[in-house]
Amino acid sequence: MNTAKLYDADNRVVFSADIPFYLDRARKLGGKTLELACGTGRITIPLAEEGINIWGLDYSSSMLEVLKAKVSKLSEKSQQNIHTILGDMTDFSLSEKFKFIFIPFRSFQSLETDEQALQCLSCVHRHLEDEGQFIINVFKPIKEIGEWWINLNENLDFESTLEGGEKVTRHSIRKDYDIDKRLLYTDFIYRLYKNDGLIEEYHDSIRLRYFYGDDIRKLITSSGFTIDEEYGWYDGTPVNEGKEFIFVCSKA
Ligand SMILES: C[S@@+](CC[C@H](N)C(=O)[O-])C[C@H]1O[C@@H](n2cnc3c(N)ncnc32)[C@H](O)[C@@H]1O
């Protein structure tokens, strides 16, 4: 089984706090919205249900399968608001331009090199209307990455219950880091339980790029954007006080 089917089991605050923020922005901007790396539609779907005309692009067909299964259960009106695209956010060319483009939930950190990051930002720039807005989120390292980051013990990220009644847990192991490439290597272990007995276990490994504030600001501004607002959380917490980097940008 691939872990796309377990993605929506995540019940951490970070998994819901951003939805009203993006909905509010999309509503105020009006027009067409594009979510890059939309995954299972965690944000795409609630926006479409609120009347936002939204395109969701992702390169994982298994994530998009989960999204499409959820979309098929929506009202016809909401379904018409969602347009899915199987594609790579570093290399896409659509016939539409958008009033609002966003890359939520740290997906930009999947791009492992400056080259890929710049290609993605260049695609965003080309697809954004002149008066449009672009929002990007990456997590903020609590301090300079070093040995302290490694933790080979299993850390429980979340525990929740699936529709069928099975309990699911996800644990992470912070395996390694690379200061030169600015990469973090993490293993995930998903465990499924029925009536308190373990029935299945899945393993997944990810590599995520990490950014300090000035690195990401430089990438954004060198790609033809002005950073208009910066937040540290979705309620408007100042960037120096929050856990995240959220940059609200426009074309320079
Ligand atoms: C953490 S999930 C975020 C999904 C969704 N936006 C959300 O907020 O729940 C990261 C997603 O990024 C997608 N992704 C990673 N690199 C990508 C790329 N180069 N092009 C398109 N999608 C990509 C993955 O397939 C995955 O669905």
The ligand as an ORCA input file, in Angstrom:
! r2SCAN-3c Opt
* xyz 0 1
  C       3.057     17.685      2.294
  S       2.145     17.273      0.836
  C       1.095     18.704      0.743
  C      -0.227     18.411      0.070
  C      -1.264     19.514      0.195
  N      -0.873     20.744     -0.464
  C      -1.581     19.815      1.653
  O      -1.339     20.959      2.056
  O      -2.037     18.928      2.369
  C       3.363     17.530     -0.413
  C       2.878     17.270     -1.805
  O       3.854     17.814     -2.714
  C       3.834     17.018     -3.872
  N       5.048     17.352     -4.646
  C       6.322     17.263     -4.220
  N       7.163     17.671     -5.193
  C       6.399     18.022     -6.257
  C       6.673     18.521     -7.537
  N       7.923     18.734     -7.953
  N       5.643     18.798     -8.361
  C       4.366     18.578     -7.956
  N       4.035     18.080     -6.742
  C       5.043     17.816     -5.901
  C       3.737     15.603     -3.318
  O       3.311     14.683     -4.286
  C       2.729     15.804     -2.191
  O       1.418     15.575     -2.634
*
